Amino acid sequence: MKNLGQIMKQVQGMQTRMAEMQEQLAAQEITGTAGDGMVQATLNGKNELKRLKIDPSLIIPGEADVLEDLIVVAVSDARSKVDAISEAEMSKLTGGLPLPPGMKLPF
């Protein structure tokens, strides 16, 4: 059972690094765009909307549905980018740890 002890040490170290990574991600701001940048949504690493920027030319009475669609696309774009960054950072942490198939972190 030497391997189990080694795995437990790796898990403890990984938990510390994971907490640090989550703090760093939370501090990052990622911007998604729609309509060639006319709508920009900025999220932090926790997927919280921090800013929404809309080009004034898009604000047309009676055309709210177009603007609403662009906002949804921009937020989705930003969320996809946040998820990609999170996955990349997580794979750096778990790269050396032999996890059983199908098991994901955090537990």
C-alpha positions as CSV (number, residue, x, y, z in Angstrom):
1,M,0.0,0.0,0.0
2,K,3.0,2.3,-0.5
3,N,1.2,3.7,-3.6
4,L,-1.8,4.7,-1.6
5,G,0.3,6.8,0.8
6,Q,2.0,8.5,-2.2
7,I,-1.4,9.1,-3.8
8,M,-2.7,10.7,-0.6
9,K,0.3,13.0,-0.4
10,Q,-0.3,14.0,-4.0
11,V,-3.9,14.7,-3.4
12,Q,-3.2,16.9,-0.4
13,G,-0.7,18.9,-2.4
14,M,-3.1,19.1,-5.2
15,Q,-5.9,20.4,-2.9
16,T,-3.6,23.3,-1.9
17,R,-2.7,24.1,-5.5
18,M,-6.3,23.8,-6.6
19,A,-7.4,26.4,-4.0
20,E,-4.7,28.7,-5.2
21,M,-5.8,28.1,-8.8
22,Q,-9.4,28.9,-8.0
23,E,-8.4,32.1,-6.4
24,Q,-6.4,33.1,-9.4
25,L,-9.2,32.2,-11.8
26,A,-11.7,34.2,-9.7
27,A,-9.5,37.3,-10.1
28,Q,-9.3,36.9,-13.9
29,E,-11.7,38.7,-16.2
30,I,-12.6,37.1,-19.5
31,T,-14.6,38.9,-22.2
32,G,-16.9,37.3,-24.7
33,T,-18.2,39.1,-27.8
34,A,-21.1,39.0,-30.3
35,G,-22.0,41.0,-33.3
36,D,-18.4,41.7,-34.3
37,G,-17.6,43.0,-30.8
38,M,-20.7,45.3,-30.7
39,V,-21.8,43.4,-27.5
40,Q,-19.1,42.5,-24.9
41,A,-19.8,40.5,-21.8
42,T,-17.0,40.3,-19.2
43,L,-17.1,37.5,-16.6
44,N,-14.8,36.6,-13.8
45,G,-13.4,33.1,-13.3
46,K,-16.5,32.3,-11.2
47,N,-18.7,32.9,-14.2
48,E,-20.1,36.1,-12.6
49,L,-21.0,38.8,-15.0
50,K,-18.9,41.8,-14.2
51,R,-19.5,44.2,-17.2
52,L,-21.7,44.4,-20.2
53,K,-20.9,46.8,-23.0
54,I,-23.3,47.5,-25.8
55,D,-22.6,49.6,-28.8
56,P,-25.2,52.4,-28.8
57,S,-26.0,51.8,-32.5
58,L,-27.7,48.5,-31.4
59,I,-30.2,50.3,-29.2
60,I,-33.1,50.6,-31.7
61,P,-36.7,50.8,-30.4
62,G,-38.7,47.7,-31.4
63,E,-35.5,45.7,-32.0
64,A,-34.9,44.5,-28.4
65,D,-35.0,40.8,-29.4
66,V,-31.9,41.2,-31.6
67,L,-30.0,42.9,-28.8
68,E,-31.2,40.3,-26.3
69,D,-29.9,37.5,-28.5
70,L,-26.5,39.2,-28.9
71,I,-26.2,39.6,-25.1
72,V,-26.9,35.9,-24.7
73,V,-24.3,35.0,-27.3
74,A,-21.7,37.3,-25.7
75,V,-22.3,35.8,-22.2
76,S,-22.1,32.3,-23.6
77,D,-18.9,33.1,-25.4
78,A,-17.3,34.4,-22.3
79,R,-18.6,31.4,-20.2
80,S,-17.0,29.0,-22.8
81,K,-13.7,30.9,-22.5
82,V,-13.8,30.7,-18.7
83,D,-14.6,27.0,-18.8
84,A,-11.7,26.4,-21.3
85,I,-9.3,28.2,-19.0
86,S,-10.5,26.3,-16.0
87,E,-10.2,22.9,-17.7
88,A,-6.7,23.8,-18.9
89,E,-5.6,24.8,-15.4
90,M,-7.2,21.7,-13.9
91,S,-5.4,19.4,-16.3
92,K,-2.1,21.0,-15.3
93,L,-2.9,20.0,-11.7
94,T,-4.1,16.5,-12.3
95,G,-1.6,15.6,-15.0
96,G,0.6,13.5,-12.7
97,L,-2.1,12.0,-10.6
98,P,-3.3,8.5,-11.6
99,L,-7.1,8.9,-11.3
100,P,-9.5,6.0,-12.0
101,P,-11.4,6.3,-15.3
102,G,-14.4,8.6,-15.1
103,M,-13.3,10.3,-11.8
104,K,-13.1,14.0,-12.0
105,L,-11.8,16.7,-9.6
106,P,-12.8,18.4,-7.5
107,F,-14.4,15.4,-5.8
